[in-house]
């Protein structure tokens, strides 16, 4: 077990974490690896399938060139073990004996079918924390359902509230469903390690359902409660929220700007500014004054007045001038805007990582900034690059044993 | 022991701040066993009490359960004294106020460190506590636009595809417990505390994901492809019978395609050359989507999902509130549970609000040995006596005096 002091400037103890996840939870291991855990990606001998996922660096296909693989596997090491074979399973168990944590996202029952379920692993390593992230969890009538990013977005209801009211429910373009479950798993793993190492507890199994994690990621809309209380089905509202009015994305003279007026004071400031600029007294109507709910009956007319105002400015003007009046106007960015954003630049968000094939690229590792601790900056691993170091150096296999496993296709 | 140890038993966390991300962080840590003391004031209530879903009991129980909720007006000298006494007995202080506001109130991180040398500080803001926008105010629901996600969703030329929720807040809310627990473990191993600065903007921008690398290496911005997928077809949501009823279907492999065709009754078009391989289905997906839509428009959404899943095709209804509330699956996992809540009223202090019964989501992770506590739900200020008397040792007379002067109000 690795409850040892982290290296200077590193947040996490060097916990050994075995990462067998697919896209459903690959971000969990990345988050822990970026902050100093020793995350070992266990890949099949042919490589993790996402190594073949487009787009590739320089649009050149190659198992070390997938932008997806490079992004989600920073700071991990790689061993190859075929856990579908008995020899591979034996080897994996040896590795599991040395591990603090195992993260997996196989279909429910898959690990058991390989003799690698929680009970079997717990018998050989009682302090192992195992986290399973699956679309619908380990139990319940839907636990055997197949999923994908789209299906998880649909099942959680996330899509029901994304997009235009007259259009179809929309998918978030960043494979959103792969974040909430993975992040909750990381928090639960930290809790389980705390329980084990600070409270004298043992290992345990953590069951995370993507569907539940995603429902927990939009509780300010709370469709189940709205149904229970009022028989209302919460649905899509387009670019303008119904939670707060006005709030949403509005056209500016050069693109889009988002804005949110939440406190009564903010409404005073905005309506005054709108009046100064447009000369339209309608906006000063007493009916519109008050908190965010008070304007709900006037959503359409207020939205039209807001657009008449925002289209007279550039997005950048509204962003900065709004702040001078204590109002929140926020730019609508694309990926290229993020890479040159002065705020991200100033707050240690980006870290350059050099990879033998991908070259030097900027990665967003600085989820938080600290003078005491920083993220580590190793690139995603080459396939099986740590086989020898881990299997021979740490597990004690001889070179000839490794050679034999290789020739049998186990490694 | 009647009260078995939880992961964070013995850890005390002081929370100061409204909205979503910070309270969510506190809820997770509280459910893992930390004593989380949430500082609020009746004089300036969290606006989130008044947005439509929340004023009727949504959100607040999810984010505030399992905490000790107290009222201190930190803008008063007496209130500030009490606040500082709490800092001295806390392991973690976390806040989401910007520096100009903290300065105005006299909350200064180096001074907190002097009061409690090993305290861990988590300072969360909207856009960033340092850097050019450090004084800027923001709201998490808008940061879905700033972080790049809304312009990589939906279709080309359409307005930013917006989700009606505080998108980036949730990412921040779950990142922070990981960092805080890491810092607590590190402190116990090295004796060193840490100060961490996080922002909703940064958490949101991380989720822009691999497209950040694609842009750097290939100069390409994410294509907005709606509900389509470069590696699956048919892939989308299809409108079924009923009001706003949709079923999502994702067919990736040839085996799934075969199963899909069987479920829809093997119409002749399934055998068209246009749809014979994934590649051809992708090329001809406009026609394919039209044919699937025509079929789906005569079907029940839930029935479609069940038949597809039984045949091994990934499919799901687009869940509405009714589906979630009545879901046998979520019931079997005890996901939604009953909770009290309080009907928020601007003109009255929280202790005069009416109590009601609603539901709240359980913490998603299920830990087999140290389960996360659903926890009790206190109203704002309900734990004043416990915290001021039992923890700080103030006398009841003193508490009364400070309450009357509105320092502890």
Interface residues (C-beta under 8 A of the other chain):
Chain A: X3 X4 X5 X6 X11 X12 X13 X31 X32 X35 X36 X54 X55 X57 X58 X59 X67 X68 X70 X71 X72 X118 X136 X137 X138 X139 X140 X141 X142 X143 X145 X146 X147 X148 X149 X150 X151 X152 X153 X154 X155 X156 X157 X158 X159 X160 X161 X162 X163 X164 X168 X169 X170 X171 X172 X173 X174 X175 X176 X179 X180 X181 X183 X184 X185 X186 X187 X188 X190 X191 X192 X193 X194 X195 X197 X198 X199 X200 X201 X202 X203 X204 X205 X206 X207 X208 X209 X211 X212 X213 X215 X216 X217 X218 X219 X220 X221 X222 X223 X224 X225 X226 X227 X228 X229 X232 X233 X234 X235 X236 X237 X238 X239 X240 X241 X242 X243 X244 X247 X248 X249 X256 X258 X259 X260 X262 X263 X291 X292 X293 X296 X323 X326 X327 X328 X330 X331 X332 X333 X334 X335 X336 X337 X338 X339 X341 X342 X343 X344 X345 X346 X347 X349 X358 X359 X361 X362 X363 X364 X366 X367 X368 X369 X370 X371 X372 X373
Chain B: X5 X6 X7 X8 X9 X20 X28 X32 X47 X48 X50 X51 X52 X53 X54 X55 X56 X57 X58 X59 X62 X63 X122 X127 X128 X129 X130 X131 X132 X133 X135 X136 X137 X138 X139 X141 X142 X143 X145 X146 X147 X148 X149 X150 X151 X152 X153 X154 X158 X159 X160 X161 X162 X163 X164 X165 X166 X167 X170 X171 X174 X175 X176 X177 X178 X179 X181 X182 X183 X184 X185 X186 X188 X189 X190 X192 X193 X194 X195 X196 X197 X198 X199 X201 X202 X203 X205 X206 X207 X208 X209 X210 X211 X212 X213 X214 X215 X216 X217 X218 X220 X221 X222 X224 X225 X226 X227 X229 X230 X232 X235 X236 X237 X239 X244 X246 X247 X248 X250 X252 X309 X312 X313 X314 X315 X316 X317 X318 X319 X320 X321 X322 X323 X324 X325 X328 X329 X330 X332 X333 X335 X336 X346 X358 X359 X361 X362 X363 X364 X365 X366 X367 X368 X369 X370 X372
